[in-house]
Amino acid sequence: MVTPTRVVLALAIVLSLGLLVFGVIERGRAQVPILVSGATILGLSLVGAGLIGARAAYAAGRRGAAGRALLYAVLGGGCMLGAAGALGGAVVLGMLYGSASGR
Protein backbone atom coordinates (compact mmCIF):
# COMPACT_ATOMS: atom_id res chain seq x y z
CA MET A 1 0.00 0.00 0.00
CA VAL A 2 1.36 3.38 -0.99
CA THR A 3 1.23 6.00 1.76
CA PRO A 4 2.68 9.52 1.84
CA THR A 5 5.20 8.45 4.49
CA ARG A 6 6.52 5.62 2.35
CA VAL A 7 6.74 7.88 -0.69
CA VAL A 8 8.70 10.51 1.25
CA LEU A 9 11.07 7.88 2.70
CA ALA A 10 11.64 6.27 -0.70
CA LEU A 11 12.30 9.68 -2.24
CA ALA A 12 14.72 10.59 0.58
CA ILE A 13 16.61 7.32 0.15
CA VAL A 14 16.91 7.73 -3.62
CA LEU A 15 17.97 11.38 -3.38
CA SER A 16 20.51 10.69 -0.64
CA LEU A 17 22.03 7.91 -2.75
CA GLY A 18 22.24 10.43 -5.59
CA LEU A 19 23.95 12.88 -3.25
CA LEU A 20 26.45 10.18 -2.25
CA VAL A 21 27.20 9.43 -5.91
CA PHE A 22 27.65 13.14 -6.57
CA GLY A 23 29.98 13.38 -3.56
CA VAL A 24 32.13 10.54 -4.90
CA ILE A 25 32.31 12.13 -8.35
CA GLU A 26 32.85 15.71 -7.17
CA ARG A 27 36.45 16.60 -6.44
CA GLY A 28 37.08 19.67 -4.36
CA ARG A 29 36.80 21.20 -0.94
CA ALA A 30 33.12 20.33 -0.58
CA GLN A 31 33.52 16.61 -1.31
CA VAL A 32 33.61 15.35 2.27
CA PRO A 33 30.78 17.58 3.56
CA ILE A 34 28.61 16.39 0.65
CA LEU A 35 29.40 12.76 1.50
CA VAL A 36 28.65 13.33 5.19
CA SER A 37 25.34 15.01 4.34
CA GLY A 38 24.33 12.22 1.98
CA ALA A 39 25.24 9.50 4.47
CA THR A 40 23.36 11.27 7.27
CA ILE A 41 20.21 11.67 5.21
CA LEU A 42 20.46 8.06 4.05
CA GLY A 43 20.92 6.82 7.62
CA LEU A 44 17.97 8.77 8.98
CA SER A 45 15.77 7.66 6.09
CA LEU A 46 16.72 4.03 6.69
CA VAL A 47 15.89 4.41 10.40
CA GLY A 48 12.43 5.59 9.40
CA ALA A 49 12.02 2.67 6.99
CA GLY A 50 13.18 0.27 9.69
CA LEU A 51 10.65 1.63 12.16
CA ILE A 52 7.90 1.24 9.57
CA GLY A 53 9.06 -2.34 9.03
CA ALA A 54 8.96 -3.04 12.76
CA ARG A 55 5.45 -1.65 13.05
CA ALA A 56 4.31 -3.66 10.02
CA ALA A 57 5.87 -6.84 11.45
CA TYR A 58 4.04 -6.33 14.74
CA ALA A 59 0.73 -5.68 12.99
CA ALA A 60 1.14 -8.74 10.74
CA GLY A 61 2.01 -10.89 13.74
CA ARG A 62 -1.10 -9.73 15.58
CA ARG A 63 -3.21 -10.69 12.56
CA GLY A 64 -1.62 -14.15 12.49
CA ALA A 65 0.28 -13.71 9.22
CA ALA A 66 3.56 -15.22 10.42
CA GLY A 67 5.28 -15.31 7.04
CA ARG A 68 4.51 -11.68 6.28
CA ALA A 69 5.60 -10.68 9.80
CA LEU A 70 8.93 -12.45 9.28
CA LEU A 71 9.43 -10.72 5.94
CA TYR A 72 8.72 -7.28 7.42
CA ALA A 73 11.01 -8.00 10.37
CA VAL A 74 13.89 -9.07 8.12
CA LEU A 75 13.47 -6.07 5.82
CA GLY A 76 13.14 -3.67 8.76
CA GLY A 77 16.22 -5.17 10.41
CA GLY A 78 18.17 -4.80 7.17
CA CYS A 79 17.17 -1.15 7.00
CA MET A 80 18.35 -0.64 10.57
CA LEU A 81 21.69 -2.29 9.83
CA GLY A 82 22.10 -0.09 6.76
CA ALA A 83 21.23 2.94 8.88
CA ALA A 84 23.87 2.03 11.45
CA GLY A 85 26.48 1.72 8.71
CA ALA A 86 25.49 4.98 7.02
CA LEU A 87 25.37 6.99 10.25
CA GLY A 88 28.62 5.43 11.48
CA GLY A 89 30.30 6.29 8.19
CA ALA A 90 29.00 9.85 8.41
CA VAL A 91 30.41 10.25 11.93
CA VAL A 92 33.82 8.88 10.92
CA LEU A 93 34.00 11.04 7.80
CA GLY A 94 32.96 14.10 9.79
CA MET A 95 35.59 13.45 12.44
CA LEU A 96 38.31 12.91 9.84
CA TYR A 97 37.30 16.05 7.97
CA GLY A 98 37.27 18.07 11.19
CA SER A 99 40.71 16.85 12.27
CA ALA A 100 42.24 17.39 8.83
CA SER A 101 40.93 20.94 8.53
CA GLY A 102 41.97 21.92 12.07
CA ARG A 103 38.45 22.45 13.41
C-alpha positions as CSV (number, residue, x, y, z in Angstrom):
1,M,0.0,0.0,0.0
2,V,1.4,3.4,-1.0
3,T,1.2,6.0,1.8
4,P,2.7,9.5,1.8
5,T,5.2,8.5,4.5
6,R,6.5,5.6,2.4
7,V,6.7,7.9,-0.7
8,V,8.7,10.5,1.3
9,L,11.1,7.9,2.7
10,A,11.6,6.3,-0.7
11,L,12.3,9.7,-2.2
12,A,14.7,10.6,0.6
13,I,16.6,7.3,0.2
14,V,16.9,7.7,-3.6
15,L,18.0,11.4,-3.4
16,S,20.5,10.7,-0.6
17,L,22.0,7.9,-2.8
18,G,22.2,10.4,-5.6
19,L,24.0,12.9,-3.2
20,L,26.5,10.2,-2.3
21,V,27.2,9.4,-5.9
22,F,27.7,13.1,-6.6
23,G,30.0,13.4,-3.6
24,V,32.1,10.5,-4.9
25,I,32.3,12.1,-8.4
26,E,32.9,15.7,-7.2
27,R,36.4,16.6,-6.4
28,G,37.1,19.7,-4.4
29,R,36.8,21.2,-0.9
30,A,33.1,20.3,-0.6
31,Q,33.5,16.6,-1.3
32,V,33.6,15.3,2.3
33,P,30.8,17.6,3.6
34,I,28.6,16.4,0.6
35,L,29.4,12.8,1.5
36,V,28.6,13.3,5.2
37,S,25.3,15.0,4.3
38,G,24.3,12.2,2.0
39,A,25.2,9.5,4.5
40,T,23.4,11.3,7.3
41,I,20.2,11.7,5.2
42,L,20.5,8.1,4.1
43,G,20.9,6.8,7.6
44,L,18.0,8.8,9.0
45,S,15.8,7.7,6.1
46,L,16.7,4.0,6.7
47,V,15.9,4.4,10.4
48,G,12.4,5.6,9.4
49,A,12.0,2.7,7.0
50,G,13.2,0.3,9.7
51,L,10.6,1.6,12.2
52,I,7.9,1.2,9.6
53,G,9.1,-2.3,9.0
54,A,9.0,-3.0,12.8
55,R,5.5,-1.7,13.0
56,A,4.3,-3.7,10.0
57,A,5.9,-6.8,11.5
58,Y,4.0,-6.3,14.7
59,A,0.7,-5.7,13.0
60,A,1.1,-8.7,10.7
61,G,2.0,-10.9,13.7
62,R,-1.1,-9.7,15.6
63,R,-3.2,-10.7,12.6
64,G,-1.6,-14.1,12.5
65,A,0.3,-13.7,9.2
66,A,3.6,-15.2,10.4
67,G,5.3,-15.3,7.0
68,R,4.5,-11.7,6.3
69,A,5.6,-10.7,9.8
70,L,8.9,-12.4,9.3
71,L,9.4,-10.7,5.9
72,Y,8.7,-7.3,7.4
73,A,11.0,-8.0,10.4
74,V,13.9,-9.1,8.1
75,L,13.5,-6.1,5.8
76,G,13.1,-3.7,8.8
77,G,16.2,-5.2,10.4
78,G,18.2,-4.8,7.2
79,C,17.2,-1.2,7.0
80,M,18.3,-0.6,10.6
81,L,21.7,-2.3,9.8
82,G,22.1,-0.1,6.8
83,A,21.2,2.9,8.9
84,A,23.9,2.0,11.4
85,G,26.5,1.7,8.7
86,A,25.5,5.0,7.0
87,L,25.4,7.0,10.2
88,G,28.6,5.4,11.5
89,G,30.3,6.3,8.2
90,A,29.0,9.9,8.4
91,V,30.4,10.2,11.9
92,V,33.8,8.9,10.9
93,L,34.0,11.0,7.8
94,G,33.0,14.1,9.8
95,M,35.6,13.4,12.4
96,L,38.3,12.9,9.8
97,Y,37.3,16.0,8.0
98,G,37.3,18.1,11.2
99,S,40.7,16.8,12.3
100,A,42.2,17.4,8.8
101,S,40.9,20.9,8.5
102,G,42.0,21.9,12.1
103,R,38.4,22.4,13.4
